[in-house]
Amino acid sequence: MSASAFADLPAPPYYAVIFSSQRSAHDEAGYQQAATRMVELVRQQPGFLGFESTRGADGFGITVAYFDSEHAIRAWREHAEHTVARDLGHRRWYQRFEQRVAIVQRAYGGPRSARADAED
């Protein structure tokens, strides 16, 4: 997972699954392996649009996964391998987690313009 990459998303509306977590110190190698596998799998899911993820040195992280529908979110949640990894996360890898689902109605931003760079 890249800590600085922006997801390349279509125009809204679409859905965001926001996963905030505080990592525990257990089984770092197992966590990394599972995280890498989940990225591989979710990229194959119909309706998956992209994700953005970051984690601080203190173990607090936020991942936002974007989907085109609630149906796509539900299908990912019910994916057998994702279910196993999620259960391991709840029992072993996270001290605390929160998950939220939101509809993105508007989105704006983009790269900093050349003019803004010249003004600095």
Secondary structure as GFF3:
##gff-version 3
##sequence-region A 1 120
A	DSSP	beta_strand	14	23	.	.	.	ID=ss1
A	DSSP	alpha_helix	28	42	.	.	.	ID=ss2
A	DSSP	beta_strand	48	55	.	.	.	ID=ss3
A	DSSP	beta_strand	60	67	.	.	.	ID=ss4
A	DSSP	alpha_helix	70	78	.	.	.	ID=ss5
A	DSSP	alpha_helix	80	88	.	.	.	ID=ss6
A	DSSP	pi_helix	89	93	.	.	.	ID=ss7
A	DSSP	beta_strand	94	104	.	.	.	ID=ss8
A	DSSP	alpha_helix	114	119	.	.	.	ID=ss9
###
